[in-house]
């Protein structure tokens, strides 16, 4: 049964942050990452990314679908 790998989900979050900031960023740290459910082929989902106040390059993220949370965590990046 094919699923979207967790590393691909995290890469999508990273790419959205790079696109929205216009910066070429490297991953520094992941924390509080929780994989709750799998993403199946052709499944629709939403990605919500929120900058954290303590650092310009720290972001919380959530991937959800109509049934709720799929993935959440904090991504710290650096230039």
C-alpha positions as CSV (number, residue, x, y, z in Angstrom):
1,X,0.0,0.0,0.0
2,X,1.8,3.2,-1.1
3,X,2.0,6.2,1.2
4,X,3.7,9.6,1.2
5,X,7.0,9.1,3.2
6,X,7.5,11.2,6.2
7,X,10.7,12.8,4.8
8,X,8.7,13.9,1.8
9,X,6.1,15.6,4.1
10,X,8.9,17.4,5.9
11,X,10.5,18.4,2.6
12,X,7.2,20.0,1.5
13,X,7.1,22.1,4.7
14,X,10.7,23.2,4.1
15,X,10.1,24.1,0.5
16,X,7.0,26.2,1.4
17,X,9.0,28.1,4.0
18,X,11.8,28.7,1.5
19,X,9.4,29.9,-1.1
20,X,7.6,32.2,1.3
21,X,10.8,33.8,2.7
22,X,12.7,33.9,-0.6
23,X,15.7,32.5,1.2
24,X,17.8,29.4,0.6
25,X,17.6,27.7,4.0
26,X,19.1,24.6,5.6
27,X,17.5,22.5,8.2
28,X,19.0,23.1,11.6
29,X,16.7,21.1,13.9
30,X,13.3,19.4,14.0
31,X,11.5,19.1,17.3
32,X,8.2,17.9,18.7
33,X,7.5,16.1,15.4
34,X,4.4,13.9,15.6
35,X,3.3,11.6,12.8
36,X,-0.3,10.8,13.6
37,X,-1.6,9.2,10.3
38,X,-0.4,8.3,6.8
39,X,-1.0,10.3,3.7
40,X,-2.3,8.1,0.9
41,X,-1.9,8.8,-2.9
42,X,-4.4,11.3,-4.3
43,X,-5.3,12.4,-0.7
44,X,-6.0,16.1,-0.2
45,X,-4.4,17.8,2.8
46,X,-3.6,21.3,4.1
47,X,-0.2,22.6,5.3
48,X,-0.3,25.4,7.9
49,X,3.0,27.0,8.8
50,X,3.3,29.7,11.6
51,X,6.5,31.7,12.4
52,X,7.5,31.5,16.0
53,X,8.2,34.7,17.8
54,X,11.5,33.7,19.5
55,X,13.4,33.3,16.2
56,X,12.9,34.6,12.7
57,X,13.7,31.2,11.3
58,X,11.7,28.9,13.6
59,X,8.3,27.7,12.4
60,X,5.6,25.5,13.8
61,X,3.8,23.4,11.2
62,X,0.7,21.2,10.9
63,X,-0.5,19.0,8.1
64,X,-4.2,18.2,8.3
65,X,-7.1,16.8,6.3
66,X,-10.8,16.7,6.8
67,X,-10.3,13.9,9.4
68,X,-7.8,16.0,11.5
69,X,-4.1,16.1,12.3
70,X,-1.7,14.1,10.2
71,X,1.7,15.7,11.2
72,X,2.9,18.5,13.4
73,X,6.2,19.8,14.7
74,X,8.7,22.7,14.9
75,X,11.3,23.3,12.2
76,X,14.3,25.5,12.9
77,X,16.2,26.7,9.8
78,X,19.4,28.7,9.1
79,X,20.8,30.6,6.1
